[in-house]
Amino acid sequence: MAHEPRILISGASIAGPTLAYWLVRNGFRPTVVERSPALRPGGNGVDIRANSVRIAERMGVLPRLRERATDIRELTFVDAADRRVAGMSTSTFNGDGDLEIMRGDLAQVLYEATADDVEFSFGDSIAAIDQHEGGVEVTFDSGKQAEFDLVLGADGLHSRTRNLAVAPEADALHHLGVYFATARIDTELGRPHSVTLYNTPGKVAGVYRSGAHDTATAFFAFREDRVLEVDHRDQDAQKALLRGYFDDQAWQVPTLLDQAAADDGFYFDAVSQVRIPAWSKGRVALVGDAGYCATLLSGAGAALAIEGAHLLATELAAAGGDHRIAFRRYEQALRPTVLRAQRSVRASSSMLIPATGGRIWLRNQLTRLMVLQSLASRVYRPVEVRAAA
C-alpha cells in the first residue's frame, strides 16, 4: 500500500462495527459515523449462524453473545381464545452452535469490541459524496467536510450512502407486499421462552418473550401489495396506520397496540429487499442491508452483515487496499449466498402470514404432521461463504 487508506464507514449497528474491527486487524484505520445520537437498543431477535458464529468467535465476542442470547424454544400458534393450535421447535431451523440475540444486544457487543480502536462519531451523517480520481470528498450534516480514500455504507435498508453514490432508493428497494412493526412491551404477555403468533387472514400479531430479558417484544405484520404513503421516520402516522389494519378486538391485540404505541423505540416499515446490479460504484461500497437486505423474514440478515463485513475487510487487505479488486471479489463471493437468502422469503412469509383462513388451517395441520418443520429446516439453512483469512 502506498499509504494507509482513509476509510469512512457509515452506520454503527451490526455490519459497521464488524467491518471496522476487521479493517483495524488488517492494518487500516477506519472512522465510523452514525446518524443516531447513541446506539439504538431493542429491536427484534436476530440469528447468528454457521460462518458468522466462527467470525464472532475469532473476534473474541462469542462468550458475550451467548451470555446475552435469547432462550426462545418454540414458535407457538394460538387462536382468538389464546389456545395453542400448532407450533414448532426453534431447533427446526437452528444448527449446533447457532444462537439468537436481540439486535440491540448484538450491536452493543460489537461496538464494545471495536470502540477502543476506532473513532465513532454519533449524531452525524453523510450529507453529500463527491468522488474524484484520487478520493472521496464527504460533507456531513454537521457541516464538516473531510477527504477519504473509500466510503463504505453499512447504514441499513434506507441507506443514505447507497442513495447518494450507488443507486437511488426507488430503484434499489423491492416491496414484498408485507409491512412489519415491532415494539417493546411488558413481559407478562405471551408465553415464556416462545414466539406466540395469532393469525387472521393476511395478518399476524405476536409476542416474542425471552426469559433472559426484562421486556418482551410485540410484533405485527400484514399483507399489503400497495406501497403505503407513510414516512418511515413518522412514528405517529405509523402507529395510526397500524391500528387501522389491526382493528379487531381478539386475542391480546388491543393491549399489544396500546403498549406498542407507548414505546419510543417503536419500529414500522415495509418488508423490502435491496436488489441492485452492483454493490459498489467507484470508491463507495455497501455492506449488510444497505447493499443486499434479504429482510427479517429470511432469518439471515445479521449473519449476512457479519459475513459480508468480514469478507470485505479481508479482500481489501488481500488486494493491498486496491478497492477495484477487493470490491469485485467481495461481491462475487457473497452474492450467491445473498440470492439464496432472498429467495427463501416467500416460503417463510407463507408460514408466518398465511393469506387466507384456509391457508392458516393448512399451515396448522402441516405443522402438527411435522411436514412444515422439515420444509422450514431447508428454507432457513444458510449457504456457507468461502472461508476467509
Protein Blocks (a to p, Z undefined) as FASTA:
>chain_A
ZZacddddedjflmmmmmmmmmmmnopacddddfbfbdceeiiddddehjlmmmmmmnop
mmmmmmmpccbfbdcdddfkopafbdcdfklmccehiacddfklmmmmmmmmmmmmpccd
ehiacfbdcddfkbccdddfkopacddfbdcdfebjklmklmmmmocfklmpccehiacd
dddddfkgcjehiacddddehiacdddddfkbcbdcdddddddfbacdddfklmklmmmm
mmmmmmcfghjllmmmmmmmmpmkbccddddddddfbfbehjaccehjllmpgbjklopm
mmmmmmmmmmmmmmmmmnnopaklmmmmmmmmmmmmmmmmmmmmmmmmmmmmcfbfklmm
mmmmmmmnommmmmmmmmmmccdddddZZ
